[in-house]
Amino acid sequence: MACSKRFAEFTQEELLSKRNKLNPENTKRANEGAAKILREYLNQRKENVNFESYTLEQLDEVLGHFYLGARTMQGEMY
């Protein structure tokens, strides 16, 4: 009986390619749109728009305020 490896090895390129294929295009567009809206919110509040650099605590605080303050383009509650 031939012995085979249980865990395959991948190059960095193969790993990145696989990750990119995990999320459908619609999900990617929705995430990009959500990030754009969050940046608009942060810009309006004159806060750092690079939320990717926030600590978990900072992100938690900002998202809590964002969620409570978010309105439609007409200013109505969702």
N, CA, C and O atoms as a Maestro MAE file, in Angstrom:
{
 s_m_m2io_version
 :::
 2.0.0
}

f_m_ct {
 s_m_title
 :::
 protein
 m_atom[312] {
  # First column is atom index #
  i_m_mmod_type
  r_m_x_coord
  r_m_y_coord
  r_m_z_coord
  i_m_residue_number
  s_m_chain_name
  s_m_pdb_residue_name
  s_m_pdb_atom_name
  i_m_atomic_number
  :::
  1 25 0.840 -1.182 0.000 1 A "MET " " N  " 7
  2 3 0.000 0.000 0.000 1 A "MET " " CA " 6
  3 2 0.881 1.240 0.000 1 A "MET " " C  " 6
  4 15 1.747 1.396 0.861 1 A "MET " " O  " 8
  5 25 0.660 2.105 -0.953 2 A "ALA " " N  " 7
  6 3 1.468 3.312 -1.089 2 A "ALA " " CA " 6
  7 2 1.116 4.319 -0.005 2 A "ALA " " C  " 6
  8 15 -0.049 4.487 0.357 2 A "ALA " " O  " 8
  9 25 2.127 4.974 0.493 3 A "CYS " " N  " 7
  10 3 1.925 5.991 1.529 3 A "CYS " " CA " 6
  11 2 1.851 7.359 0.856 3 A "CYS " " C  " 6
  12 15 2.756 7.744 0.116 3 A "CYS " " O  " 8
  13 25 0.780 8.082 1.114 4 A "SER " " N  " 7
  14 3 0.664 9.415 0.533 4 A "SER " " CA " 6
  15 2 0.570 10.440 1.647 4 A "SER " " C  " 6
  16 15 0.224 10.121 2.784 4 A "SER " " O  " 8
  17 25 0.883 11.669 1.298 5 A "LYS " " N  " 7
  18 3 0.810 12.740 2.286 5 A "LYS " " CA " 6
  19 2 -0.640 13.064 2.588 5 A "LYS " " C  " 6
  20 15 -1.473 13.140 1.685 5 A "LYS " " O  " 8
  21 25 -0.929 13.249 3.842 6 A "ARG " " N  " 7
  22 3 -2.289 13.611 4.250 6 A "ARG " " CA " 6
  23 2 -2.587 15.075 3.933 6 A "ARG " " C  " 6
  24 15 -3.722 15.419 3.601 6 A "ARG " " O  " 8
  25 25 -1.579 15.935 4.032 7 A "PHE " " N  " 7
  26 3 -1.773 17.362 3.821 7 A "PHE " " CA " 6
  27 2 -0.939 17.829 2.631 7 A "PHE " " C  " 6
  28 15 0.281 17.665 2.601 7 A "PHE " " O  " 8
  29 25 -1.611 18.401 1.674 8 A "ALA " " N  " 7
  30 3 -0.927 18.882 0.483 8 A "ALA " " CA " 6
  31 2 -0.204 20.183 0.785 8 A "ALA " " C  " 6
  32 15 -0.559 20.899 1.720 8 A "ALA " " O  " 8
  33 25 0.799 20.480 -0.002 9 A "GLU " " N  " 7
  34 3 1.534 21.734 0.125 9 A "GLU " " CA " 6
  35 2 1.142 22.642 -1.036 9 A "GLU " " C  " 6
  36 15 0.893 22.180 -2.150 9 A "GLU " " O  " 8
  37 25 1.092 23.937 -0.753 10 A "PHE " " N  " 7
  38 3 0.686 24.910 -1.751 10 A "PHE " " CA " 6
  39 2 1.686 26.039 -1.813 10 A "PHE " " C  " 6
  40 15 2.323 26.380 -0.817 10 A "PHE " " O  " 8
  41 25 1.819 26.618 -2.997 11 A "THR " " N  " 7
  42 3 2.631 27.821 -3.124 11 A "THR " " CA " 6
  43 2 1.800 29.009 -2.646 11 A "THR " " C  " 6
  44 15 0.582 28.906 -2.499 11 A "THR " " O  " 8
  45 25 2.456 30.116 -2.408 12 A "GLN " " N  " 7
  46 3 1.759 31.326 -1.988 12 A "GLN " " CA " 6
  47 2 0.768 31.766 -3.067 12 A "GLN " " C  " 6
  48 15 -0.333 32.213 -2.745 12 A "GLN " " O  " 8
  49 25 1.140 31.645 -4.321 13 A "GLU " " N  " 7
  50 3 0.255 32.011 -5.432 13 A "GLU " " CA " 6
  51 2 -1.003 31.146 -5.443 13 A "GLU " " C  " 6
  52 15 -2.105 31.659 -5.640 13 A "GLU " " O  " 8
  53 25 -0.849 29.850 -5.235 14 A "GLU " " N  " 7
  54 3 -1.999 28.942 -5.200 14 A "GLU " " CA " 6
  55 2 -2.928 29.289 -4.039 14 A "GLU " " C  " 6
  56 15 -4.151 29.258 -4.178 14 A "GLU " " O  " 8
  57 25 -2.340 29.616 -2.908 15 A "LEU " " N  " 7
  58 3 -3.137 29.983 -1.737 15 A "LEU " " CA " 6
  59 2 -3.925 31.265 -1.994 15 A "LEU " " C  " 6
  60 15 -5.118 31.323 -1.695 15 A "LEU " " O  " 8
  61 25 -3.280 32.286 -2.539 16 A "LEU " " N  " 7
  62 3 -3.965 33.538 -2.835 16 A "LEU " " CA " 6
  63 2 -5.056 33.348 -3.877 16 A "LEU " " C  " 6
  64 15 -6.134 33.933 -3.769 16 A "LEU " " O  " 8
  65 25 -4.778 32.532 -4.884 17 A "SER " " N  " 7
  66 3 -5.773 32.259 -5.908 17 A "SER " " CA " 6
  67 2 -7.005 31.596 -5.308 17 A "SER " " C  " 6
  68 15 -8.134 31.954 -5.644 17 A "SER " " O  " 8
  69 25 -6.795 30.649 -4.437 18 A "LYS " " N  " 7
  70 3 -7.902 29.940 -3.777 18 A "LYS " " CA " 6
  71 2 -8.714 30.904 -2.914 18 A "LYS " " C  " 6
  72 15 -9.944 30.869 -2.933 18 A "LYS " " O  " 8
  73 25 -8.037 31.755 -2.164 19 A "ARG " " N  " 7
  74 3 -8.734 32.731 -1.323 19 A "ARG " " CA " 6
  75 2 -9.592 33.671 -2.159 19 A "ARG " " C  " 6
  76 15 -10.718 33.995 -1.783 19 A "ARG " " O  " 8
  77 25 -9.054 34.107 -3.291 20 A "ASN " " N  " 7
  78 3 -9.795 35.034 -4.152 20 A "ASN " " CA " 6
  79 2 -11.047 34.402 -4.743 20 A "ASN " " C  " 6
  80 15 -12.006 35.105 -5.062 20 A "ASN " " O  " 8
  81 25 -11.046 33.098 -4.888 21 A "LYS " " N  " 7
  82 3 -12.188 32.405 -5.467 21 A "LYS " " CA " 6
  83 2 -13.244 32.030 -4.427 21 A "LYS " " C  " 6
  84 15 -14.340 31.603 -4.788 21 A "LYS " " O  " 8
  85 25 -12.924 32.186 -3.136 22 A "LEU " " N  " 7
  86 3 -13.863 31.791 -2.077 22 A "LEU " " CA " 6
  87 2 -15.097 32.685 -2.029 22 A "LEU " " C  " 6
  88 15 -16.200 32.201 -1.775 22 A "LEU " " O  " 8
  89 25 -14.926 33.972 -2.269 23 A "ASN " " N  " 7
  90 3 -16.044 34.904 -2.202 23 A "ASN " " CA " 6
  91 2 -16.553 35.234 -3.600 23 A "ASN " " C  " 6
  92 15 -15.780 35.658 -4.459 23 A "ASN " " O  " 8
  93 25 -17.833 35.045 -3.828 24 A "PRO " " N  " 7
  94 3 -18.395 35.405 -5.126 24 A "PRO " " CA " 6
  95 2 -18.254 36.905 -5.388 24 A "PRO " " C  " 6
  96 15 -18.102 37.691 -4.453 24 A "PRO " " O  " 8
  97 25 -18.305 37.290 -6.645 25 A "GLU " " N  " 7
  98 3 -18.149 38.695 -7.037 25 A "GLU " " CA " 6
  99 2 -19.185 39.587 -6.361 25 A "GLU " " C  " 6
  100 15 -18.862 40.706 -5.961 25 A "GLU " " O  " 8
  101 25 -20.419 39.114 -6.227 26 A "ASN " " N  " 7
  102 3 -21.448 39.937 -5.583 26 A "ASN " " CA " 6
  103 2 -21.087 40.243 -4.131 26 A "ASN " " C  " 6
  104 15 -21.331 41.347 -3.644 26 A "ASN " " O  " 8
  105 25 -20.511 39.271 -3.452 27 A "THR " " N  " 7
  106 3 -20.092 39.479 -2.065 27 A "THR " " CA " 6
  107 2 -18.969 40.499 -2.004 27 A "THR " " C  " 6
  108 15 -18.966 41.373 -1.137 27 A "THR " " O  " 8
  109 25 -18.019 40.391 -2.918 28 A "LYS " " N  " 7
  110 3 -16.909 41.348 -2.959 28 A "LYS " " CA " 6
  111 2 -17.433 42.760 -3.188 28 A "LYS " " C  " 6
  112 15 -17.007 43.696 -2.510 28 A "LYS " " O  " 8
  113 25 -18.354 42.924 -4.139 29 A "ARG " " N  " 7
  114 3 -18.919 44.256 -4.421 29 A "ARG " " CA " 6
  115 2 -19.684 44.794 -3.218 29 A "ARG " " C  " 6
  116 15 -19.591 45.981 -2.905 29 A "ARG " " O  " 8
  117 25 -20.434 43.936 -2.545 30 A "ALA " " N  " 7
  118 3 -21.187 44.367 -1.365 30 A "ALA " " CA " 6
  119 2 -20.231 44.815 -0.257 30 A "ALA " " C  " 6
  120 15 -20.475 45.826 0.401 30 A "ALA " " O  " 8
  121 25 -19.155 44.073 -0.051 31 A "ASN " " N  " 7
  122 3 -18.170 44.443 0.967 31 A "ASN " " CA " 6
  123 2 -17.484 45.760 0.624 31 A "ASN " " C  " 6
  124 15 -17.262 46.591 1.505 31 A "ASN " " O  " 8
  125 25 -17.150 45.953 -0.640 32 A "GLU " " N  " 7
  126 3 -16.523 47.203 -1.060 32 A "GLU " " CA " 6
  127 2 -17.478 48.377 -0.868 32 A "GLU " " C  " 6
  128 15 -17.060 49.458 -0.454 32 A "GLU " " O  " 8
  129 25 -18.755 48.166 -1.167 33 A "GLY " " N  " 7
  130 3 -19.753 49.219 -0.969 33 A "GLY " " CA " 6
  131 2 -19.920 49.559 0.501 33 A "GLY " " C  " 6
  132 15 -20.043 50.730 0.860 33 A "GLY " " O  " 8
  133 25 -19.925 48.549 1.344 34 A "ALA " " N  " 7
  134 3 -20.059 48.772 2.787 34 A "ALA " " CA " 6
  135 2 -18.846 49.521 3.326 34 A "ALA " " C  " 6
  136 15 -18.990 50.415 4.160 34 A "ALA " " O  " 8
  137 25 -17.666 49.168 2.861 35 A "ALA " " N  " 7
  138 3 -16.447 49.853 3.296 35 A "ALA " " CA " 6
  139 2 -16.473 51.311 2.861 35 A "ALA " " C  " 6
  140 15 -16.038 52.193 3.601 35 A "ALA " " O  " 8
  141 25 -16.981 51.563 1.667 36 A "LYS " " N  " 7
  142 3 -17.078 52.943 1.167 36 A "LYS " " CA " 6
  143 2 -18.005 53.765 2.067 36 A "LYS " " C  " 6
  144 15 -17.687 54.905 2.407 36 A "LYS " " O  " 8
  145 25 -19.134 53.199 2.448 37 A "ILE " " N  " 7
  146 3 -20.084 53.911 3.310 37 A "ILE " " CA " 6
  147 2 -19.459 54.164 4.686 37 A "ILE " " C  " 6
  148 15 -19.625 55.245 5.251 37 A "ILE " " O  " 8
  149 25 -18.748 53.183 5.222 38 A "LEU " " N  " 7
  150 3 -18.097 53.368 6.516 38 A "LEU " " CA " 6
  151 2 -17.042 54.472 6.423 38 A "LEU " " C  " 6
  152 15 -16.913 55.281 7.342 38 A "LEU " " O  " 8
  153 25 -16.287 54.510 5.320 39 A "ARG " " N  " 7
  154 3 -15.293 55.577 5.146 39 A "ARG " " CA " 6
  155 2 -15.968 56.948 5.066 39 A "ARG " " C  " 6
  156 15 -15.459 57.920 5.624 39 A "ARG " " O  " 8
  157 25 -17.104 57.033 4.379 40 A "GLU " " N  " 7
  158 3 -17.849 58.297 4.306 40 A "GLU " " CA " 6
  159 2 -18.259 58.737 5.704 40 A "GLU " " C  " 6
  160 15 -18.146 59.914 6.046 40 A "GLU " " O  " 8
  161 25 -18.731 57.800 6.507 41 A "TYR " " N  " 7
  162 3 -19.129 58.086 7.881 41 A "TYR " " CA " 6
  163 2 -17.940 58.612 8.679 41 A "TYR " " C  " 6
  164 15 -18.044 59.628 9.367 41 A "TYR " " O  " 8
  165 25 -16.809 57.914 8.582 42 A "LEU " " N  " 7
  166 3 -15.627 58.328 9.327 42 A "LEU " " CA " 6
  167 2 -15.124 59.689 8.856 42 A "LEU " " C  " 6
  168 15 -14.700 60.510 9.670 42 A "LEU " " O  " 8
  169 25 -15.168 59.930 7.561 43 A "ASN " " N  " 7
  170 3 -14.746 61.215 7.006 43 A "ASN " " CA " 6
  171 2 -15.644 62.332 7.519 43 A "ASN " " C  " 6
  172 15 -15.154 63.399 7.888 43 A "ASN " " O  " 8
  173 25 -16.948 62.100 7.545 44 A "GLN " " N  " 7
  174 3 -17.894 63.101 8.036 44 A "GLN " " CA " 6
  175 2 -17.618 63.445 9.495 44 A "GLN " " C  " 6
  176 15 -17.782 64.590 9.915 44 A "GLN " " O  " 8
  177 25 -17.201 62.450 10.258 45 A "ARG " " N  " 7
  178 3 -16.900 62.666 11.681 45 A "ARG " " CA " 6
  179 2 -15.462 63.127 11.901 45 A "ARG " " C  " 6
  180 15 -15.021 63.303 13.037 45 A "ARG " " O  " 8
  181 25 -14.732 63.322 10.787 46 A "LYS " " N  " 7
  182 3 -13.326 63.754 10.823 46 A "LYS " " CA " 6
  183 2 -12.451 62.778 11.620 46 A "LYS " " C  " 6
  184 15 -11.600 63.177 12.415 46 A "LYS " " O  " 8
  185 25 -12.691 61.497 11.379 47 A "GLU " " N  " 7
  186 3 -11.902 60.438 11.997 47 A "GLU " " CA " 6
  187 2 -11.067 59.746 10.927 47 A "GLU " " C  " 6
  188 15 -11.314 59.911 9.733 47 A "GLU " " O  " 8
  189 25 -10.093 58.984 11.356 48 A "ASN " " N  " 7
  190 3 -9.223 58.239 10.459 48 A "ASN " " CA " 6
  191 2 -10.054 57.272 9.627 48 A "ASN " " C  " 6
  192 15 -10.720 56.392 10.173 48 A "ASN " " O  " 8
  193 25 -10.017 57.433 8.298 49 A "VAL " " N  " 7
  194 3 -10.831 56.589 7.417 49 A "VAL " " CA " 6
  195 2 -10.193 55.229 7.153 49 A "VAL " " C  " 6
  196 15 -10.824 54.362 6.549 49 A "VAL " " O  " 8
  197 25 -8.971 55.032 7.590 50 A "ASN " " N  " 7
  198 3 -8.272 53.761 7.391 50 A "ASN " " CA " 6
  199 2 -8.608 52.808 8.526 50 A "ASN " " C  " 6
  200 15 -7.759 52.480 9.354 50 A "ASN " " O  " 8
  201 25 -9.866 52.366 8.550 51 A "PHE " " N  " 7
  202 3 -10.338 51.529 9.648 51 A "PHE " " CA " 6
  203 2 -9.619 50.184 9.722 51 A "PHE " " C  " 6
  204 15 -9.680 49.509 10.749 51 A "PHE " " O  " 8
  205 25 -8.947 49.793 8.658 52 A "GLU " " N  " 7
  206 3 -8.200 48.533 8.679 52 A "GLU " " CA " 6
  207 2 -7.073 48.573 9.714 52 A "GLU " " C  " 6
  208 15 -6.617 47.528 10.178 52 A "GLU " " O  " 8
  209 25 -6.628 49.771 10.071 53 A "SER " " N  " 7
  210 3 -5.536 49.896 11.036 53 A "SER " " CA " 6
  211 2 -6.043 50.030 12.471 53 A "SER " " C  " 6
  212 15 -5.234 50.117 13.395 53 A "SER " " O  " 8
  213 25 -7.342 50.048 12.678 54 A "TYR " " N  " 7
  214 3 -7.921 50.184 14.018 54 A "TYR " " CA " 6
  215 2 -7.656 48.932 14.849 54 A "TYR " " C  " 6
  216 15 -7.536 47.828 14.318 54 A "TYR " " O  " 8
  217 25 -7.568 49.124 16.142 55 A "THR " " N  " 7
  218 3 -7.541 47.978 17.049 55 A "THR " " CA " 6
  219 2 -8.964 47.405 17.089 55 A "THR " " C  " 6
  220 15 -9.910 48.045 16.629 55 A "THR " " O  " 8
  221 25 -9.102 46.214 17.634 56 A "LEU " " N  " 7
  222 3 -10.438 45.624 17.743 56 A "LEU " " CA " 6
  223 2 -11.357 46.491 18.600 56 A "LEU " " C  " 6
  224 15 -12.548 46.615 18.314 56 A "LEU " " O  " 8
  225 25 -10.803 47.085 19.642 57 A "GLU " " N  " 7
  226 3 -11.601 47.937 20.521 57 A "GLU " " CA " 6
  227 2 -12.072 49.190 19.785 57 A "GLU " " C  " 6
  228 15 -13.228 49.593 19.919 57 A "GLU " " O  " 8
  229 25 -11.180 49.806 19.008 58 A "GLN " " N  " 7
  230 3 -11.546 50.999 18.235 58 A "GLN " " CA " 6
  231 2 -12.613 50.648 17.199 58 A "GLN " " C  " 6
  232 15 -13.591 51.378 17.033 58 A "GLN " " O  " 8
  233 25 -12.420 49.541 16.514 59 A "LEU " " N  " 7
  234 3 -13.375 49.126 15.492 59 A "LEU " " CA " 6
  235 2 -14.735 48.827 16.107 59 A "LEU " " C  " 6
  236 15 -15.765 49.190 15.540 59 A "LEU " " O  " 8
  237 25 -14.747 48.175 17.251 60 A "ASP " " N  " 7
  238 3 -15.989 47.884 17.960 60 A "ASP " " CA " 6
  239 2 -16.728 49.182 18.302 60 A "ASP " " C  " 6
  240 15 -17.937 49.284 18.096 60 A "ASP " " O  " 8
  241 25 -16.010 50.150 18.813 61 A "GLU " " N  " 7
  242 3 -16.607 51.432 19.197 61 A "GLU " " CA " 6
  243 2 -17.174 52.169 17.977 61 A "GLU " " C  " 6
  244 15 -18.309 52.646 18.000 61 A "GLU " " O  " 8
  245 25 -16.370 52.253 16.917 62 A "VAL " " N  " 7
  246 3 -16.790 52.965 15.713 62 A "VAL " " CA " 6
  247 2 -17.995 52.283 15.071 62 A "VAL " " C  " 6
  248 15 -18.948 52.955 14.676 62 A "VAL " " O  " 8
  249 25 -17.962 50.962 14.965 63 A "LEU " " N  " 7
  250 3 -19.073 50.253 14.333 63 A "LEU " " CA " 6
  251 2 -20.359 50.374 15.143 63 A "LEU " " C  " 6
  252 15 -21.450 50.416 14.573 63 A "LEU " " O  " 8
  253 25 -20.238 50.430 16.458 64 A "GLY " " N  " 7
  254 3 -21.417 50.641 17.296 64 A "GLY " " CA " 6
  255 2 -22.068 51.978 17.005 64 A "GLY " " C  " 6
  256 15 -23.286 52.055 16.840 64 A "GLY " " O  " 8
  257 25 -21.265 53.037 16.939 65 A "HIS " " N  " 7
  258 3 -21.787 54.366 16.626 65 A "HIS " " CA " 6
  259 2 -22.322 54.428 15.194 65 A "HIS " " C  " 6
  260 15 -23.366 55.025 14.933 65 A "HIS " " O  " 8
  261 25 -21.587 53.803 14.275 66 A "PHE " " N  " 7
  262 3 -22.004 53.782 12.872 66 A "PHE " " CA " 6
  263 2 -23.368 53.113 12.720 66 A "PHE " " C  " 6
  264 15 -24.251 53.624 12.031 66 A "PHE " " O  " 8
  265 25 -23.523 51.980 13.362 67 A "TYR " " N  " 7
  266 3 -24.773 51.226 13.262 67 A "TYR " " CA " 6
  267 2 -25.960 52.044 13.766 67 A "TYR " " C  " 6
  268 15 -27.021 52.062 13.141 67 A "TYR " " O  " 8
  269 25 -25.772 52.718 14.896 68 A "LEU " " N  " 7
  270 3 -26.862 53.515 15.454 68 A "LEU " " CA " 6
  271 2 -27.149 54.773 14.644 68 A "LEU " " C  " 6
  272 15 -28.285 55.248 14.610 68 A "LEU " " O  " 8
  273 25 -26.121 55.312 13.992 69 A "GLY " " N  " 7
  274 3 -26.295 56.565 13.271 69 A "GLY " " CA " 6
  275 2 -26.591 56.421 11.786 69 A "GLY " " C  " 6
  276 15 -26.881 57.418 11.126 69 A "GLY " " O  " 8
  277 25 -26.527 55.220 11.247 70 A "ALA " " N  " 7
  278 3 -26.711 55.025 9.804 70 A "ALA " " CA " 6
  279 2 -28.132 55.352 9.382 70 A "ALA " " C  " 6
  280 15 -29.096 54.965 10.042 70 A "ALA " " O  " 8
  281 25 -28.248 56.068 8.274 71 A "ARG " " N  " 7
  282 3 -29.542 56.466 7.704 71 A "ARG " " CA " 6
  283 2 -29.487 56.225 6.199 71 A "ARG " " C  " 6
  284 15 -28.412 56.053 5.624 71 A "ARG " " O  " 8
  285 25 -30.648 56.215 5.579 72 A "THR " " N  " 7
  286 3 -30.702 56.114 4.122 72 A "THR " " CA " 6
  287 2 -30.205 57.430 3.529 72 A "THR " " C  " 6
  288 15 -29.971 58.395 4.256 72 A "THR " " O  " 8
  289 25 -30.047 57.465 2.225 73 A "MET " " N  " 7
  290 3 -29.608 58.701 1.555 73 A "MET " " CA " 6
  291 2 -30.589 59.838 1.790 73 A "MET " " C  " 6
  292 15 -30.210 61.006 1.700 73 A "MET " " O  " 8
  293 25 -31.847 59.518 2.089 74 A "GLN " " N  " 7
  294 3 -32.865 60.535 2.350 74 A "GLN " " CA " 6
  295 2 -32.901 60.940 3.827 74 A "GLN " " C  " 6
  296 15 -33.717 61.774 4.218 74 A "GLN " " O  " 8
  297 25 -32.027 60.360 4.641 75 A "GLY " " N  " 7
  298 3 -31.954 60.702 6.049 75 A "GLY " " CA " 6
  299 2 -32.913 59.927 6.928 75 A "GLY " " C  " 6
  300 15 -33.062 60.238 8.110 75 A "GLY " " O  " 8
  301 25 -33.566 58.920 6.368 76 A "GLU " " N  " 7
  302 3 -34.508 58.118 7.140 76 A "GLU " " CA " 6
  303 2 -33.807 56.916 7.744 76 A "GLU " " C  " 6
  304 15 -32.783 56.458 7.238 76 A "GLU " " O  " 8
  305 25 -34.372 56.406 8.839 77 A "MET " " N  " 7
  306 3 -33.803 55.206 9.459 77 A "MET " " CA " 6
  307 2 -34.044 53.995 8.552 77 A "MET " " C  " 6
  308 15 -35.045 53.911 7.840 77 A "MET " " O  " 8
  309 25 -33.112 53.084 8.603 78 A "TYR " " N  " 7
  310 3 -33.278 51.842 7.836 78 A "TYR " " CA " 6
  311 2 -34.349 50.985 8.454 78 A "TYR " " C  " 6
  312 15 -34.636 49.898 7.952 78 A "TYR " " O  " 8
  :::
 }
 m_bond[311] {
  # First column is bond index #
  i_m_from
  i_m_to
  i_m_order
  :::
  1 1 2 1
  2 2 3 1
  3 3 4 2
  4 3 5 1
  5 5 6 1
  6 6 7 1
  7 7 8 2
  8 7 9 1
  9 9 10 1
  10 10 11 1
  11 11 12 2
  12 11 13 1
  13 13 14 1
  14 14 15 1
  15 15 16 2
  16 15 17 1
  17 17 18 1
  18 18 19 1
  19 19 20 2
  20 19 21 1
  21 21 22 1
  22 22 23 1
  23 23 24 2
  24 23 25 1
  25 25 26 1
  26 26 27 1
  27 27 28 2
  28 27 29 1
  29 29 30 1
  30 30 31 1
  31 31 32 2
  32 31 33 1
  33 33 34 1
  34 34 35 1
  35 35 36 2
  36 35 37 1
  37 37 38 1
  38 38 39 1
  39 39 40 2
  40 39 41 1
  41 41 42 1
  42 42 43 1
  43 43 44 2
  44 43 45 1
  45 45 46 1
  46 46 47 1
  47 47 48 2
  48 47 49 1
  49 49 50 1
  50 50 51 1
  51 51 52 2
  52 51 53 1
  53 53 54 1
  54 54 55 1
  55 55 56 2
  56 55 57 1
  57 57 58 1
  58 58 59 1
  59 59 60 2
  60 59 61 1
  61 61 62 1
  62 62 63 1
  63 63 64 2
  64 63 65 1
  65 65 66 1
  66 66 67 1
  67 67 68 2
  68 67 69 1
  69 69 70 1
  70 70 71 1
  71 71 72 2
  72 71 73 1
  73 73 74 1
  74 74 75 1
  75 75 76 2
  76 75 77 1
  77 77 78 1
  78 78 79 1
  79 79 80 2
  80 79 81 1
  81 81 82 1
  82 82 83 1
  83 83 84 2
  84 83 85 1
  85 85 86 1
  86 86 87 1
  87 87 88 2
  88 87 89 1
  89 89 90 1
  90 90 91 1
  91 91 92 2
  92 91 93 1
  93 93 94 1
  94 94 95 1
  95 95 96 2
  96 95 97 1
  97 97 98 1
  98 98 99 1
  99 99 100 2
  100 99 101 1
  101 101 102 1
  102 102 103 1
  103 103 104 2
  104 103 105 1
  105 105 106 1
  106 106 107 1
  107 107 108 2
  108 107 109 1
  109 109 110 1
  110 110 111 1
  111 111 112 2
  112 111 113 1
  113 113 114 1
  114 114 115 1
  115 115 116 2
  116 115 117 1
  117 117 118 1
  118 118 119 1
  119 119 120 2
  120 119 121 1
  121 121 122 1
  122 122 123 1
  123 123 124 2
  124 123 125 1
  125 125 126 1
  126 126 127 1
  127 127 128 2
  128 127 129 1
  129 129 130 1
  130 130 131 1
  131 131 132 2
  132 131 133 1
  133 133 134 1
  134 134 135 1
  135 135 136 2
  136 135 137 1
  137 137 138 1
  138 138 139 1
  139 139 140 2
  140 139 141 1
  141 141 142 1
  142 142 143 1
  143 143 144 2
  144 143 145 1
  145 145 146 1
  146 146 147 1
  147 147 148 2
  148 147 149 1
  149 149 150 1
  150 150 151 1
  151 151 152 2
  152 151 153 1
  153 153 154 1
  154 154 155 1
  155 155 156 2
  156 155 157 1
  157 157 158 1
  158 158 159 1
  159 159 160 2
  160 159 161 1
  161 161 162 1
  162 162 163 1
  163 163 164 2
  164 163 165 1
  165 165 166 1
  166 166 167 1
  167 167 168 2
  168 167 169 1
  169 169 170 1
  170 170 171 1
  171 171 172 2
  172 171 173 1
  173 173 174 1
  174 174 175 1
  175 175 176 2
  176 175 177 1
  177 177 178 1
  178 178 179 1
  179 179 180 2
  180 179 181 1
  181 181 182 1
  182 182 183 1
  183 183 184 2
  184 183 185 1
  185 185 186 1
  186 186 187 1
  187 187 188 2
  188 187 189 1
  189 189 190 1
  190 190 191 1
  191 191 192 2
  192 191 193 1
  193 193 194 1
  194 194 195 1
  195 195 196 2
  196 195 197 1
  197 197 198 1
  198 198 199 1
  199 199 200 2
  200 199 201 1
  201 201 202 1
  202 202 203 1
  203 203 204 2
  204 203 205 1
  205 205 206 1
  206 206 207 1
  207 207 208 2
  208 207 209 1
  209 209 210 1
  210 210 211 1
  211 211 212 2
  212 211 213 1
  213 213 214 1
  214 214 215 1
  215 215 216 2
  216 215 217 1
  217 217 218 1
  218 218 219 1
  219 219 220 2
  220 219 221 1
  221 221 222 1
  222 222 223 1
  223 223 224 2
  224 223 225 1
  225 225 226 1
  226 226 227 1
  227 227 228 2
  228 227 229 1
  229 229 230 1
  230 230 231 1
  231 231 232 2
  232 231 233 1
  233 233 234 1
  234 234 235 1
  235 235 236 2
  236 235 237 1
  237 237 238 1
  238 238 239 1
  239 239 240 2
  240 239 241 1
  241 241 242 1
  242 242 243 1
  243 243 244 2
  244 243 245 1
  245 245 246 1
  246 246 247 1
  247 247 248 2
  248 247 249 1
  249 249 250 1
  250 250 251 1
  251 251 252 2
  252 251 253 1
  253 253 254 1
  254 254 255 1
  255 255 256 2
  256 255 257 1
  257 257 258 1
  258 258 259 1
  259 259 260 2
  260 259 261 1
  261 261 262 1
  262 262 263 1
  263 263 264 2
  264 263 265 1
  265 265 266 1
  266 266 267 1
  267 267 268 2
  268 267 269 1
  269 269 270 1
  270 270 271 1
  271 271 272 2
  272 271 273 1
  273 273 274 1
  274 274 275 1
  275 275 276 2
  276 275 277 1
  277 277 278 1
  278 278 279 1
  279 279 280 2
  280 279 281 1
  281 281 282 1
  282 282 283 1
  283 283 284 2
  284 283 285 1
  285 285 286 1
  286 286 287 1
  287 287 288 2
  288 287 289 1
  289 289 290 1
  290 290 291 1
  291 291 292 2
  292 291 293 1
  293 293 294 1
  294 294 295 1
  295 295 296 2
  296 295 297 1
  297 297 298 1
  298 298 299 1
  299 299 300 2
  300 299 301 1
  301 301 302 1
  302 302 303 1
  303 303 304 2
  304 303 305 1
  305 305 306 1
  306 306 307 1
  307 307 308 2
  308 307 309 1
  309 309 310 1
  310 310 311 1
  311 311 312 2
  :::
 }
}
